[in-house]
Amino acid sequence: MDMEEDLFFNMDTAVPLGMIVNELVSNSLKHAFGGRDKGEICIQLYREKLTKFKSEESEGTVFVLKISDNGLGIPEIDVENLDSLGMQLVTSLVDQLDGKLELKRNNGTEFIIRFKVTDKENKVQFALKSSHTSK
């Protein structure tokens, strides 16, 4: 697991992220390593070069969640039209985050999820962290 330090998200972001990680790691464990004794699953979460975005009302930061494995590789699928309940859940949760889902098939499978967090949401989380650590 490779995570940037001091990342804090509100519940509306943290819960979907946790569910996405759980589903994609479970899928890797079930399907990626059939017949193999060893395999590797990598989870990364970081800011995307502190890229700022501007919309009508808010500024924020783009974050990237990557979950990859060095397994057999997922078959050619259209992530927008899936029969798998687990992958439907993942795409729904990514939509809930107003994010983008990308799938790569290079020496295994890699899911890349980009999502935005507004500065207002970040300030609330840092304020909560500060109040808990100052006690």
Phi, psi and omega per residue, in radians:
M1 nan 2.305 -3.115
D2 -2.238 1.842 -3.113
M3 -2.231 2.456 3.016
E4 -1.143 2.463 -3.136
E5 -1.277 2.748 3.062
D6 1.010 0.700 2.993
L7 -1.659 2.230 3.129
F8 -2.309 2.348 3.134
F9 -2.249 2.630 3.050
N10 -1.288 3.010 -3.066
M11 -1.095 -0.577 -3.135
D12 -1.144 -0.359 3.088
T13 -1.772 -0.766 -3.042
A14 -1.121 -0.723 -3.095
V15 -1.145 -0.882 3.085
P16 -1.047 -0.672 3.111
L17 -1.062 -0.785 3.121
G18 -1.079 -0.704 3.133
M19 -1.197 -0.662 3.098
I20 -1.099 -0.840 3.136
V21 -1.036 -0.815 -3.132
N22 -1.020 -0.813 -3.090
E23 -1.163 -0.789 -3.088
L24 -1.243 -0.646 3.073
V25 -1.171 -0.728 3.087
S26 -1.036 -0.759 3.104
N27 -1.064 -0.745 3.113
S28 -1.074 -0.803 -3.125
L29 -1.094 -0.640 -3.115
K30 -1.320 -0.716 -2.897
H31 -2.027 -0.431 -2.937
A32 -1.352 -0.509 -2.936
F33 -2.020 0.514 -3.118
G34 -0.910 2.088 3.093
G35 1.407 0.015 3.133
R36 -1.849 2.581 3.114
D37 -1.439 -0.458 -3.050
K38 -2.296 2.713 3.058
G39 -2.946 2.883 -3.104
E40 -2.287 2.329 3.031
I41 -2.068 2.276 -3.104
C42 -2.074 2.332 3.084
I43 -2.127 2.201 3.110
Q44 -2.243 2.488 3.053
L45 -2.484 2.140 -3.094
Y46 -2.750 2.867 3.008
R47 -1.327 2.490 3.131
E48 -1.516 1.532 3.110
K49 0.826 0.599 -3.138
L50 0.869 0.639 3.118
T51 -1.108 2.270 3.080
K52 -1.753 2.559 3.050
F53 -2.152 2.687 3.084
K54 -2.166 2.289 2.998
S55 -2.148 -2.916 -3.086
E56 -1.017 -0.685 -2.975
E57 -2.124 -0.220 -2.952
S58 -2.523 2.728 2.971
E59 -1.971 2.715 3.130
G60 -2.889 -2.958 -3.083
T61 -2.144 2.467 3.073
V62 -1.573 2.270 3.087
F63 -1.973 2.684 3.132
V64 -2.200 2.246 3.005
L65 -1.980 2.124 3.103
K66 -2.075 2.303 3.050
I67 -2.248 2.076 -3.059
S68 -2.372 2.772 3.027
D69 -2.448 2.855 3.108
N70 -1.866 0.620 -3.087
G71 -1.499 -2.694 -3.050
L72 -1.167 -0.412 -3.089
G73 1.635 2.424 -3.129
I74 -1.341 2.499 3.114
P75 -1.162 2.862 3.100
E76 -1.026 2.051 3.108
I77 -2.407 2.753 3.022
D78 -1.733 1.906 -3.051
V79 -1.120 -0.274 3.114
E80 -1.460 -0.417 -3.093
N81 -2.245 1.461 -3.044
L82 -1.995 2.548 3.031
D83 -1.576 -0.412 -3.091
S84 -1.214 2.176 3.141
L85 -1.078 -0.691 3.140
G86 -1.087 -0.764 3.137
M87 -1.267 -0.532 3.030
Q88 -1.105 -0.694 3.094
L89 -1.091 -0.796 3.137
V90 -1.042 -0.842 -3.119
T91 -1.130 -0.616 3.091
S92 -1.147 -0.730 3.127
L93 -1.185 -0.657 3.071
V94 -1.108 -0.724 3.070
D95 -1.072 -0.696 3.119
Q96 -1.048 -0.608 3.099
L97 -1.429 -0.030 -3.035
D98 0.992 0.725 -3.070
G99 -1.835 -3.100 3.109
K100 -2.149 2.397 3.140
L101 -1.958 2.255 3.107
E102 -2.183 2.472 -3.137
L103 -2.129 2.231 3.086
K104 -2.115 2.539 3.129
R105 -2.167 1.379 3.108
N106 -2.227 1.912 -3.128
N107 0.931 0.799 -3.094
G108 2.225 -2.616 -3.110
T109 -2.273 2.440 3.087
E110 -2.362 2.157 3.015
F111 -1.786 2.274 3.124
I112 -2.125 2.145 -3.137
I113 -2.092 2.147 3.073
R114 -1.908 2.334 3.121
F115 -2.556 2.754 -3.090
K116 -1.889 2.509 3.014
V117 -2.193 2.238 -3.097
T118 -1.278 2.701 3.089
D119 -1.036 -0.604 3.123
K120 -1.061 -0.783 3.105
E121 -1.109 -0.716 3.123
N122 -1.086 -0.766 -3.112
K123 -1.083 -0.705 3.104
V124 -1.071 -0.775 -3.114
Q125 -1.158 -0.722 3.115
F126 -1.171 -0.616 3.085
A127 -1.130 -0.744 3.101
L128 -1.105 -0.748 3.131
K129 -1.087 -0.788 -3.117
S130 -1.082 -0.701 -3.121
S131 -1.198 -0.536 3.120
H132 -1.371 -0.582 -3.085
T133 -1.487 -0.299 -3.098
S134 -1.480 -0.070 -3.122
K135 -1.450 nan nan
